[in-house]
């Protein structure tokens, strides 16, 4: 198969390799803002390694002078002691820098990546959140990025220390005794193969573990967010069993990881012990043969102790790499998801709209292979017109309204505001012109005033109060324990349904958009709350283009036009009185509700 350029299309393996290289470049790019600190961190790590290598050399010099005819003068001994103290001071200061500044570098990189991931999540459209679960995303933003920060910090310094210690120790050993060094080098590849084998097994287990802990987060988030439903149906035991199943799956995934890690760890310890024992035996033989002095043997043993540290550091790096890289890949899966709703090239800011809305032969489906929700629908709404949408569930009322602020894009046709295709306007300017009050009211944890200011963050106190008065909310707010400074709790749990709905209307008042959408805003309210919300709704709708979706027809009696939607699109339209007189679908809906 040929690509458009005439060259063969890349194979699946080539595409995968290219993607892996791209991700690795992205991984390294996170260091770019911190290169001076990284250089200082690595320099200090190399100082730590160099000071460790200097100790065997000092010991060799001392033991060599002790066995020489001229012996060791007290001044020389004090000089060596001073050198070793200076090396210790350099090692301590470098270790302090590595442990503090190195950790801070990793934490800053982790924080920057977390901000970037969260910001990217904010750009993703409704389709993404229709299929993704909040608990899974929380796991990627928190747990995964924490381990990635640890890798960013420990990775470079562990590699630098391991490389210098290994190369330096081998160089010293070769200088002291070549045959014994070759014996050590002959054993090293076996240790590396052993480590690589269990490192691969650890990686696979850790990847499964990450998926399982995300499922636990998802289970916890789902259960605790719905705790009132759980208790209402006395399903605490059911939720406990579901959590136990997810927790057991996580435990099982950790079992294989810990087993591989245990074999990995015991292998590195055993390698060090075998190396030390082998050097003692083989070194003693070399001493008896006259090929090695006792001082050289002591130096050799000290260097072998130094040589074991790189193996342990590489083992630690391998563990951090598996944990951090798995988290990085899970982060990149989200970052590589392109927003399905974004500004077109050349999109222009939409000024404050007059409010004319046109649906031009609109077709829409949620999935490409799914059934159409809207087909060839055309509708014109005049500026300032109050239009109500009624009809059975599933006929596309909410979908139709969601197309106006581009929560979804049409599959066919176009939606226009004041003659401008909404896809040709910037998202920010488009959504500033559209206010949405939804059936599923969402209030953020915080105070009443903070939730109202979500409509316009810079609003003055007087403007907040004015918006609350307009929404029939001021009286109940002032009756709260701390008035506008009362904390509403998670999702506004301390307030009634009517109170929460009026706060969302006040939020829309504060935003002051020329186009309003009310999505079944009174469907779950009692009669008294419904009347209060209806009054606020009608006050807010004054002078604005308003779309109202309603199951309760009392909400839309005063609409300028009522559209009845069915499977075939708009099946009936007119005022309340005209539709009742016509005796069609709307009249039937009205009779059914009148009997309830």
Backbone torsions as a table, in degrees:
resi	resn	phi	psi	omega
1	UNK	NA	135.7	-177.7
2	UNK	-104.2	141.6	172.3
3	UNK	-75.8	174.5	-177.5
4	UNK	-62.2	-29.3	-179.3
5	UNK	-74.5	-7.1	-177.8
6	UNK	95.6	-10.9	177.4
7	UNK	-83.3	156.3	177.6
8	UNK	-60.7	138.8	178.0
9	UNK	-65.2	142.3	-179.0
10	UNK	-63.3	143.5	178.0
11	UNK	-73.7	170.6	-179.8
12	UNK	-62.6	-38.9	180.0
13	UNK	-67.0	-38.6	177.8
14	UNK	-65.5	-40.5	178.3
15	UNK	-63.7	-42.2	179.3
16	UNK	-64.3	-43.1	179.4
17	UNK	-63.7	-40.5	179.3
18	UNK	-64.8	-41.0	178.2
19	UNK	-64.2	-40.0	179.5
20	UNK	-64.2	-41.7	178.5
21	UNK	-64.1	-40.0	178.6
22	UNK	-63.0	-41.1	178.8
23	UNK	-66.8	-38.2	-179.7
24	UNK	-66.7	-38.3	176.4
25	UNK	-63.5	-39.1	177.4
26	UNK	-65.3	-36.2	177.9
27	UNK	-61.8	-46.8	-178.7
28	UNK	-70.8	-29.8	-177.2
29	UNK	-62.6	-23.0	179.7
30	UNK	-64.8	-21.9	179.0
31	UNK	-76.7	-18.3	-169.4
32	UNK	-53.9	-45.7	-179.6
33	UNK	-70.6	-9.9	-173.2
34	UNK	-119.9	22.9	-175.0
35	UNK	-59.8	-42.5	177.4
36	UNK	-60.2	-43.7	179.2
37	UNK	-66.6	-38.1	177.7
38	UNK	-62.5	-43.5	-179.8
39	UNK	-62.3	-42.2	178.9
40	UNK	-66.1	-39.3	-179.9
41	UNK	-63.6	-46.0	180.0
42	UNK	-67.0	-38.5	178.6
43	UNK	-61.7	-42.1	177.7
44	UNK	-66.7	-37.2	177.6
45	UNK	-63.0	-40.6	178.0
46	UNK	-67.0	-33.5	175.9
47	UNK	-64.0	-41.7	176.9
48	UNK	-59.4	-45.7	-179.3
49	UNK	-66.2	-42.2	-178.4
50	UNK	-63.9	-41.5	-180.0
51	UNK	-65.5	-33.6	177.2
52	UNK	-68.3	-36.2	179.5
53	UNK	-72.4	-27.2	-177.3
54	UNK	-71.4	-25.5	-177.4
55	UNK	-62.2	-49.4	177.1
56	UNK	-59.7	-35.1	179.6
57	UNK	-67.1	-40.1	176.5
58	UNK	-63.7	-42.2	179.4
59	UNK	-63.2	-39.7	-179.6
60	UNK	-65.8	-39.8	-179.7
61	UNK	-64.9	-42.1	-179.5
62	UNK	-65.4	-48.8	-178.5
63	UNK	-65.6	-33.9	177.8
64	UNK	-65.9	-41.7	179.4
65	UNK	-70.0	-33.0	178.4
66	UNK	-63.7	-33.6	-178.6
67	UNK	-90.0	-2.8	-177.3
68	UNK	-88.6	160.6	-179.5
69	UNK	-60.9	-36.8	-176.9
70	UNK	-76.9	-14.6	176.7
71	UNK	69.6	-162.9	-175.9
72	UNK	-123.4	113.8	179.8
73	UNK	-74.8	148.8	178.8
74	UNK	-55.4	-36.4	-180.0
75	UNK	-63.7	-39.0	178.4
76	UNK	-64.7	-40.7	-179.1
77	UNK	-64.1	-42.7	177.3
78	UNK	-64.3	-36.5	178.7
79	UNK	-63.9	-44.5	178.3
80	UNK	-63.3	-42.2	177.8
81	UNK	-60.1	-40.5	178.0
82	UNK	-63.7	-41.8	178.2
83	UNK	-61.0	-43.5	-178.6
84	UNK	-67.3	-35.6	175.2
85	UNK	-65.8	-39.3	177.6
86	UNK	-63.9	-40.2	177.3
87	UNK	-64.1	-39.3	178.4
88	UNK	-64.4	-43.1	178.6
89	UNK	-61.1	-43.9	178.4
90	UNK	-62.8	-39.1	-179.8
91	UNK	-66.7	-42.8	179.9
92	UNK	-63.9	-48.5	-179.3
93	UNK	-63.0	-40.6	179.7
94	UNK	-67.2	-39.4	178.8
95	UNK	-64.7	-40.3	177.1
96	UNK	-60.6	-44.0	179.7
97	UNK	-63.1	-46.2	-178.8
98	UNK	-61.9	-44.9	-176.3
99	UNK	-69.8	-35.6	-178.2
100	UNK	-91.0	-62.3	-176.4
101	UNK	-66.6	-34.9	177.5
102	UNK	-63.6	-43.6	177.7
103	UNK	-64.2	-39.9	178.9
104	UNK	-64.1	-37.5	176.5
105	UNK	-60.9	-46.8	178.5
106	UNK	-61.5	-40.6	179.7
107	UNK	-65.8	-39.3	178.1
108	UNK	-64.7	-41.5	179.3
109	UNK	-65.7	-41.8	177.5
110	UNK	-61.1	-44.2	179.7
111	UNK	-62.7	-41.0	179.5
112	UNK	-64.9	-42.1	178.7
113	UNK	-66.3	-37.8	179.1
114	UNK	-64.9	-42.2	177.2
115	UNK	-61.7	-43.0	-179.5
116	UNK	-64.4	-41.7	-179.9
117	UNK	-66.4	-43.0	179.5
118	UNK	-64.0	-43.0	179.3
119	UNK	-62.0	-39.4	179.1
120	UNK	-66.1	-38.5	177.6
121	UNK	-59.7	-33.0	179.1
122	UNK	-68.0	-24.1	-177.9
123	UNK	-85.8	-15.8	-174.9
124	UNK	-77.0	145.4	-173.1
125	UNK	-84.9	-178.5	-177.2
126	UNK	-61.7	-32.7	-179.0
127	UNK	-59.8	-39.9	179.2
128	UNK	-61.8	-46.5	-177.4
129	UNK	-76.5	-16.8	173.5
130	UNK	-65.8	-29.7	-175.8
131	UNK	-109.4	-19.7	-179.9
132	UNK	-94.7	155.5	-179.9
133	UNK	-110.6	142.7	-173.8
134	UNK	-61.4	-41.2	-179.0
135	UNK	-59.7	-38.8	178.5
136	UNK	-64.9	-42.9	-179.8
137	UNK	-67.7	-37.8	177.7
138	UNK	-61.1	-39.7	179.4
139	UNK	-63.5	-39.4	-180.0
140	UNK	-68.4	-37.3	-176.5
141	UNK	-76.1	-29.3	-175.2
142	UNK	-104.3	-77.1	-172.1
143	UNK	-59.3	-48.8	-174.9
144	UNK	-61.7	-42.4	-176.3
145	UNK	-74.8	-25.3	175.5
146	UNK	-62.8	-47.1	180.0
147	UNK	-68.2	-30.2	176.7
148	UNK	-66.1	-39.6	176.6
149	UNK	-62.3	-38.8	176.8
150	UNK	-63.5	-40.0	178.7
151	UNK	-65.2	-43.8	-179.5
152	UNK	-60.2	-35.1	-179.6
153	UNK	-79.1	-57.1	-171.7
154	UNK	-75.7	-27.1	-174.4
155	UNK	-56.3	-59.3	-177.0
156	UNK	-61.3	-42.2	-176.7
157	UNK	-70.6	-38.3	177.7
158	UNK	-63.8	-42.2	179.2
159	UNK	-66.4	-41.5	-179.2
160	UNK	-64.7	-47.2	-179.5
161	UNK	-64.2	-44.2	-178.7
162	UNK	-63.1	-43.8	-178.1
163	UNK	-64.5	-46.3	-177.8
164	UNK	-68.8	-43.4	-179.7
165	UNK	-63.5	-43.0	-178.6
166	UNK	-65.4	-49.9	-178.1
167	UNK	-64.8	-42.6	-179.6
168	UNK	-65.7	-44.0	-179.5
169	UNK	-64.1	-42.7	179.2
170	UNK	-64.1	-39.7	179.0
171	UNK	-62.2	-43.5	178.6
172	UNK	-64.9	-42.9	-179.2
173	UNK	-63.2	-41.7	177.9
174	UNK	-63.5	-36.4	178.7
175	UNK	-67.3	-38.0	-177.2
176	UNK	-76.1	-49.4	-177.1
177	UNK	-159.2	112.7	-176.3
178	UNK	-68.3	-49.1	-177.3
179	UNK	-57.1	-42.5	-179.9
180	UNK	-68.4	-35.3	177.7
181	UNK	-66.6	-41.1	178.6
182	UNK	-62.3	-34.0	176.6
183	UNK	-62.7	-42.6	178.4
184	UNK	-64.4	-44.9	-178.9
185	UNK	-65.0	-28.0	178.5
186	UNK	-69.5	-31.2	-178.7
187	UNK	-82.6	-28.5	-173.3
188	UNK	-57.6	-44.1	179.6
189	UNK	-58.0	-34.2	178.2
190	UNK	-63.7	-42.0	178.4
191	UNK	-64.4	-38.5	179.7
192	UNK	-65.7	-45.0	178.0
193	UNK	-61.2	-41.7	177.7
194	UNK	-60.2	-46.9	-179.1
195	UNK	-63.7	-42.8	-179.6
196	UNK	-62.4	-39.2	-179.6
197	UNK	-61.3	-51.9	-177.1
198	UNK	-76.5	-23.3	173.8
199	UNK	-64.7	-41.2	177.3
200	UNK	-63.1	-43.2	179.3
201	UNK	-65.2	-38.8	177.3
202	UNK	-62.2	-41.1	-178.8
203	UNK	-61.0	-45.2	179.7
204	UNK	-63.8	-41.8	-179.3
205	UNK	-66.6	-40.0	-179.2
206	UNK	-66.8	-34.3	178.0
207	UNK	-64.7	-43.2	177.1
208	UNK	-64.1	-38.0	-178.9
209	UNK	-62.6	-41.9	178.7
210	UNK	-61.0	-42.2	179.0
211	UNK	-64.5	-39.2	-178.1
212	UNK	-69.1	-40.2	-179.6
213	UNK	-68.6	-31.1	175.5
214	UNK	-65.4	-37.7	177.6
215	UNK	-65.8	-35.8	176.4
216	UNK	-64.8	-45.7	177.2
217	UNK	-57.6	-42.1	179.2
218	UNK	-62.6	-43.0	-179.4
219	UNK	-64.6	-43.6	-179.5
220	UNK	-65.3	-47.6	-178.9
221	UNK	-59.6	-43.3	-178.3
222	UNK	-66.4	-43.8	-176.2
223	UNK	-71.1	-44.8	-177.5
224	UNK	-72.5	-33.5	176.6
225	UNK	-65.9	-31.0	179.9
226	UNK	-104.2	29.0	-173.1
227	UNK	-61.0	-31.3	-179.7
228	UNK	-69.4	-36.1	175.5
229	UNK	-68.5	-40.7	178.7
230	UNK	-56.8	-48.9	-177.1
231	UNK	-71.6	-34.7	179.6
232	UNK	-62.4	-33.7	-179.9
233	UNK	-100.1	9.6	178.6
234	UNK	51.2	48.5	-176.4
235	UNK	-110.1	29.1	177.8
236	UNK	-60.0	-40.6	-180.0
237	UNK	-65.7	-38.7	179.1
238	UNK	-62.9	-45.0	179.5
239	UNK	-65.3	-37.2	178.0
240	UNK	-64.1	-38.9	179.3
241	UNK	-68.2	-40.8	178.6
242	UNK	-62.8	-42.7	179.0
243	UNK	-65.7	-40.8	-179.7
244	UNK	-61.3	-38.6	179.3
245	UNK	-64.3	-44.4	178.7
246	UNK	-66.3	-39.1	-179.7
247	UNK	-66.8	-39.2	178.2
248	UNK	-66.1	-38.1	177.6
249	UNK	-63.8	-39.5	176.8
250	UNK	-64.5	-44.1	179.5
251	UNK	-59.5	-41.6	-179.5
252	UNK	-65.9	-37.7	178.4
253	UNK	-66.9	-33.8	177.8
254	UNK	-71.7	-29.4	-177.2
255	UNK	-57.3	-49.1	-179.1
256	UNK	-65.9	-36.8	178.3
257	UNK	-64.4	-45.1	179.2
258	UNK	-66.7	-35.1	178.6
259	UNK	-63.8	-45.9	178.6
260	UNK	-65.4	-39.4	179.6
261	UNK	-65.2	-37.3	178.8
262	UNK	-63.9	-46.1	178.1
263	UNK	-63.9	-38.0	178.4
264	UNK	-62.0	-48.6	-176.9
265	UNK	-65.9	-45.6	-178.4
266	UNK	-65.9	-30.7	178.9
267	UNK	-66.0	-42.1	-179.9
268	UNK	-67.7	-38.6	177.2
269	UNK	-65.2	-45.5	-179.7
270	UNK	-62.2	-39.0	178.6
271	UNK	-59.7	-44.7	179.1
272	UNK	-62.8	-43.4	-179.8
273	UNK	-66.6	-43.5	178.5
274	UNK	-62.8	-38.9	180.0
275	UNK	-64.2	-44.4	-179.9
276	UNK	-64.3	-46.1	179.3
277	UNK	-62.6	-41.0	179.8
278	UNK	-64.2	-39.7	179.4
279	UNK	-66.3	-40.9	179.2
280	UNK	-60.5	-47.5	-177.7
281	UNK	-68.0	-53.4	-177.4
282	UNK	-65.6	-36.5	179.0
283	UNK	-66.0	-39.6	177.5
284	UNK	-61.6	-40.3	177.6
285	UNK	-61.6	-44.0	-179.9
286	UNK	-64.0	-35.8	177.6
287	UNK	-65.0	-44.7	179.3
288	UNK	-63.1	-32.6	179.7
289	UNK	-79.9	-8.6	179.8
290	UNK	84.7	7.5	-179.8
291	UNK	-87.4	-6.9	-175.5
292	UNK	-148.3	137.6	176.5
293	UNK	-87.2	164.6	178.1
294	UNK	-63.1	-39.7	177.5
295	UNK	-60.7	-40.3	177.7
296	UNK	-65.7	-37.3	178.7
297	UNK	-64.2	-41.1	177.7
298	UNK	-62.7	-43.4	177.2
299	UNK	-59.9	-42.3	179.7
300	UNK	-60.0	-45.6	-178.6
301	UNK	-65.3	-39.2	177.2
302	UNK	-64.4	-38.9	178.5
303	UNK	-68.9	-35.3	177.0
304	UNK	-64.0	-39.2	176.0
305	UNK	-61.6	-39.1	176.3
306	UNK	-66.5	-36.8	-176.9
307	UNK	-67.9	-28.1	-179.8
308	UNK	-70.6	-33.4	-178.3
309	UNK	-58.7	-43.1	176.7
310	UNK	-58.9	-36.6	178.7
311	UNK	-63.2	-43.7	179.8
312	UNK	-67.3	-38.8	178.3
313	UNK	-66.6	-38.9	176.8
314	UNK	-65.3	-35.6	176.2
315	UNK	-64.1	-42.5	177.8
316	UNK	-65.4	-40.8	178.0
317	UNK	-62.7	-40.5	-179.9
318	UNK	-62.1	-40.6	178.7
319	UNK	-65.2	-47.5	179.5
320	UNK	-64.2	-36.6	179.6
321	UNK	-62.4	-44.8	-179.8
322	UNK	-63.1	-45.6	-179.9
323	UNK	-66.1	-47.8	-176.3
324	UNK	-70.5	-43.5	-178.0
325	UNK	-68.0	-36.6	175.6
326	UNK	-60.7	-43.9	177.0
327	UNK	-64.2	-38.1	179.4
328	UNK	-64.1	-42.6	179.4
329	UNK	-63.8	-41.2	179.2
330	UNK	-66.0	-35.3	175.4
331	UNK	-65.9	-43.9	-177.4
332	UNK	-66.1	-30.1	176.9
333	UNK	-58.2	-36.2	177.9
334	UNK	-78.1	-45.3	-177.5
335	UNK	-63.7	-30.2	-179.8
336	UNK	-82.7	-3.3	175.2
337	UNK	-80.6	114.4	-178.6
338	UNK	-78.1	138.5	175.5
339	UNK	-59.1	131.2	179.3
340	UNK	-79.0	-17.7	175.6
341	UNK	-119.3	115.4	-178.3
342	UNK	-150.0	164.8	177.7
343	UNK	-64.5	132.7	173.5
344	UNK	-69.5	153.7	171.3
345	UNK	-57.6	129.8	-179.9
346	UNK	82.8	7.2	178.5
347	UNK	-60.6	141.6	-177.0
348	UNK	-115.6	152.9	179.3
349	UNK	-67.4	133.2	178.7
350	UNK	-87.7	121.4	178.0
351	UNK	-68.3	175.9	178.5
352	UNK	-58.0	122.6	-169.9
353	UNK	-78.3	149.8	169.7
354	UNK	-71.8	-32.7	173.2
355	UNK	114.4	8.8	176.8
356	UNK	-74.7	130.2	-179.4
357	UNK	-123.2	133.1	178.8
358	UNK	-130.4	128.2	171.4
359	UNK	-103.6	116.2	-173.3
360	UNK	-111.5	100.0	177.4
361	UNK	48.0	51.9	-174.2
362	UNK	-79.7	133.4	171.3
363	UNK	-126.2	144.5	-178.2
364	UNK	-153.9	142.5	170.1
365	UNK	-144.1	146.3	-177.1
366	UNK	-73.3	-35.0	176.8
367	UNK	-123.7	146.1	-178.5
368	UNK	-57.9	-35.5	-178.6
369	UNK	-93.5	-2.4	-176.6
370	UNK	-83.8	173.4	-179.8
371	UNK	-72.0	150.2	178.0
372	UNK	-69.6	138.4	176.1
373	UNK	-93.6	-39.1	176.3
374	UNK	-127.2	140.4	-179.8
375	UNK	-135.8	121.1	172.0
376	UNK	48.5	47.1	-176.6
377	UNK	-94.2	128.5	176.8
378	UNK	-124.4	138.0	-175.9
379	UNK	-160.3	136.2	175.4
380	UNK	-118.9	131.1	179.4
381	UNK	-120.9	127.5	-176.5
382	UNK	-78.6	154.7	175.9
383	UNK	-57.9	132.6	178.1
384	UNK	79.5	0.5	-178.4
385	UNK	-77.5	141.8	177.0
386	UNK	-101.0	107.5	-176.3
387	UNK	-115.2	130.5	178.6
388	UNK	-107.9	141.7	177.4
389	UNK	-115.5	122.3	178.5
390	UNK	-130.3	165.9	-179.3
391	UNK	145.1	172.1	-178.1
392	UNK	-65.3	159.7	177.0
393	UNK	-63.7	140.5	175.4
394	UNK	90.9	3.4	-178.7
395	UNK	-89.9	-5.1	173.4
396	UNK	109.0	17.0	-178.9
397	UNK	-64.6	-52.6	-179.6
398	UNK	-65.8	-35.2	179.1
399	UNK	-63.1	-43.7	-180.0
400	UNK	-58.6	-44.6	-179.4
401	UNK	-70.5	-33.3	-179.1
402	UNK	-68.1	-18.6	179.2
403	UNK	-77.2	-21.2	-177.2
404	UNK	-67.3	-51.8	177.7
405	UNK	-85.6	12.2	-180.0
406	UNK	60.8	42.5	168.0
407	UNK	-68.4	-28.4	170.1
408	UNK	-136.2	158.5	176.1
409	UNK	-103.5	146.5	178.7
410	UNK	-65.1	151.5	173.9
411	UNK	-87.2	-36.2	175.6
412	UNK	-136.3	156.4	177.4
413	UNK	77.9	-156.2	-176.1
414	UNK	-155.4	153.1	171.0
415	UNK	-114.4	130.1	-176.8
416	UNK	-125.4	143.5	172.1
417	UNK	-118.7	120.5	-176.1
418	UNK	53.2	36.9	177.4
419	UNK	83.0	-3.6	-179.2
420	UNK	-100.0	125.6	175.2
421	UNK	-59.4	127.9	-176.3
422	UNK	-60.1	-22.7	178.6
423	UNK	-74.9	-14.9	178.3
424	UNK	-94.4	-1.6	177.2
425	UNK	-102.1	150.4	175.8
426	UNK	-66.8	145.4	-178.0
427	UNK	-59.3	-43.2	-177.1
428	UNK	-60.3	-46.4	-178.0
429	UNK	-70.2	-35.5	179.1
430	UNK	-62.6	-49.1	-174.0
431	UNK	-75.7	-18.4	171.8
432	UNK	-69.0	-24.7	-179.7
433	UNK	-86.9	-7.8	-175.4
434	UNK	-124.5	125.0	174.1
435	UNK	-106.2	137.4	-177.2
436	UNK	-124.2	126.6	172.0
437	UNK	-115.3	114.7	-171.1
438	UNK	-99.0	161.4	175.8
439	UNK	-65.8	-42.6	178.5
440	UNK	-85.2	88.0	-175.5
441	UNK	-66.5	133.7	177.3
442	UNK	-125.3	118.6	172.3
443	UNK	-112.8	140.8	-179.5
444	UNK	-84.8	153.0	173.9
445	UNK	-61.5	130.1	-176.2
446	UNK	148.0	-166.1	-176.7
447	UNK	-86.6	168.4	176.0
448	UNK	-59.6	-45.6	-178.1
449	UNK	-62.5	-40.8	179.8
450	UNK	-63.2	-38.1	178.8
451	UNK	-70.0	-37.3	178.2
452	UNK	-67.9	-40.2	-179.2
453	UNK	-68.8	-8.6	174.8
454	UNK	-61.7	-25.0	176.5
455	UNK	-71.3	-33.7	177.3
456	UNK	-155.6	95.2	-171.4
457	UNK	-54.5	-29.0	-176.7
458	UNK	-93.5	11.9	-175.2
459	UNK	-65.9	142.4	177.5
460	UNK	-77.1	163.2	-179.0
461	UNK	-58.1	-41.9	-178.6
462	UNK	-62.7	-37.9	178.8
463	UNK	-68.1	-36.7	176.9
464	UNK	-63.1	-46.0	-179.8
465	UNK	-64.5	-42.2	179.2
466	UNK	-60.3	-41.9	178.7
467	UNK	-65.4	-39.8	179.1
468	UNK	-65.3	-39.9	177.4
469	UNK	-61.9	-43.9	-178.7
470	UNK	-63.4	-28.5	-178.8
471	UNK	-94.3	13.7	-178.6
472	UNK	57.8	35.3	-176.9
473	UNK	-114.5	-15.0	-172.8
474	UNK	-61.9	-42.5	-175.2
475	UNK	-62.8	-46.4	-178.2
476	UNK	-72.6	-27.9	178.3
477	UNK	-66.8	-45.9	-178.7
478	UNK	-66.8	-20.8	177.7
479	UNK	-82.1	-10.0	178.5
480	UNK	-71.6	158.0	-174.6
481	UNK	-51.4	-43.3	-178.8
482	UNK	-118.1	20.9	178.9
483	UNK	59.1	-130.2	-178.1
484	UNK	-68.9	-15.1	179.2
485	UNK	-95.5	10.3	178.5
486	UNK	-71.8	132.2	176.7
487	UNK	-77.2	125.9	-175.5
488	UNK	-86.3	-8.2	-178.8
489	UNK	79.3	172.9	-180.0
490	UNK	-60.0	128.5	179.3
491	UNK	57.7	23.2	177.9
492	UNK	68.9	35.1	-171.6
493	UNK	-64.5	-23.1	-177.6
494	UNK	-81.5	-3.8	-176.9
495	UNK	-109.6	158.3	175.9
496	UNK	-78.4	168.9	179.6
497	UNK	-60.4	-43.3	180.0
498	UNK	-65.8	-39.2	178.7
499	UNK	-64.6	-44.6	179.1
500	UNK	-62.2	-40.7	-178.4
501	UNK	-66.3	-38.0	178.7
502	UNK	-68.6	-32.5	175.6
503	UNK	-65.3	-38.6	178.8
504	UNK	-68.4	-32.6	176.1
505	UNK	-69.6	-39.9	176.3
506	UNK	-62.2	-37.4	177.3
507	UNK	-61.7	-39.7	177.9
508	UNK	-69.0	-36.7	175.4
509	UNK	-58.4	-43.0	-177.5
510	UNK	-67.5	-34.8	177.6
511	UNK	-68.4	-34.9	176.3
512	UNK	57.4	57.6	179.4
513	UNK	-87.9	153.2	177.5
514	UNK	-77.7	-16.2	179.6
515	UNK	-123.3	132.0	-178.4
516	UNK	-122.6	142.2	174.7
517	UNK	-128.3	122.1	175.4
518	UNK	-111.8	115.0	-177.6
519	UNK	-101.5	92.3	178.5
520	UNK	50.0	50.6	-171.7
521	UNK	-72.0	-11.9	-178.2
522	UNK	-122.0	10.2	-170.7
523	UNK	-66.3	-26.8	-174.9
524	UNK	-107.3	17.5	-173.4
525	UNK	-104.0	155.5	172.3
526	UNK	-75.2	171.8	-172.6
527	UNK	-61.9	-43.6	-178.5
528	UNK	-65.2	-45.2	178.3
529	UNK	-64.5	-37.5	179.8
530	UNK	-61.6	-42.5	179.8
531	UNK	-63.5	-41.2	179.4
532	UNK	-64.0	-42.0	-179.4
533	UNK	-69.4	-38.8	179.2
534	UNK	-62.5	-41.9	178.5
535	UNK	-61.8	-44.1	178.7
536	UNK	-64.5	-39.4	-179.0
537	UNK	-63.0	-47.1	-178.5
538	UNK	-65.2	-36.1	177.8
539	UNK	-65.8	-42.3	-179.7
540	UNK	-68.6	-34.5	-176.6
541	UNK	-72.3	-16.2	-177.1
542	UNK	-56.9	121.3	177.6
543	UNK	77.6	6.9	179.8
544	UNK	-121.3	152.0	171.3
545	UNK	-73.3	123.9	-172.0
546	UNK	-129.3	129.5	172.2
547	UNK	-111.9	125.0	-179.2
548	UNK	-123.1	125.3	172.9
549	UNK	-99.6	127.2	-175.7
550	UNK	-146.1	138.4	168.5
551	UNK	-90.8	-36.5	176.5
552	UNK	-81.2	113.7	-174.7
553	UNK	-70.2	-17.7	177.7
554	UNK	-63.0	-25.0	-179.3
555	UNK	-69.2	-25.3	-169.5
556	UNK	-118.2	14.5	-178.9
557	UNK	-58.2	-34.2	-174.3
558	UNK	-96.2	13.3	179.9
559	UNK	-67.5	147.0	176.8
560	UNK	-65.9	-33.8	-179.9
561	UNK	-149.8	138.1	177.5
562	UNK	-114.8	127.8	177.2
563	UNK	-108.2	127.2	176.5
564	UNK	-101.5	117.3	-178.6
565	UNK	-97.9	140.7	174.5
566	UNK	-133.5	-169.6	-179.4
567	UNK	-62.5	-24.7	-178.6
568	UNK	-95.2	8.9	-178.2
569	UNK	106.7	-138.9	180.0
570	UNK	-82.1	114.7	-176.7
571	UNK	-99.6	-14.4	-177.1
572	UNK	-163.6	145.4	174.8
573	UNK	-153.4	154.3	-179.1
574	UNK	154.4	-174.5	175.7
575	UNK	-80.0	170.0	-179.5
576	UNK	-57.9	-49.3	-175.8
577	UNK	-64.4	-42.7	-179.0
578	UNK	-65.3	-38.8	-179.2
579	UNK	-70.8	-36.9	176.1
580	UNK	-63.5	-43.1	-179.5
581	UNK	-65.7	-31.2	-179.0
582	UNK	-70.1	-23.2	176.9
583	UNK	68.9	25.1	-178.1
584	UNK	-95.2	-144.5	-174.9
585	UNK	-60.9	-41.4	-179.4
586	UNK	-65.1	-42.3	179.6
587	UNK	-61.9	-38.4	178.8
588	UNK	-65.2	-42.6	177.3
589	UNK	-60.4	-41.2	-179.1
590	UNK	-64.2	-42.5	179.9
591	UNK	-64.4	-39.6	179.5
592	UNK	-62.3	-45.2	-179.4
593	UNK	-69.2	-31.9	-179.7
594	UNK	-65.7	-28.8	-179.7
595	UNK	-81.4	-12.6	-177.1
596	UNK	-78.5	NA	NA
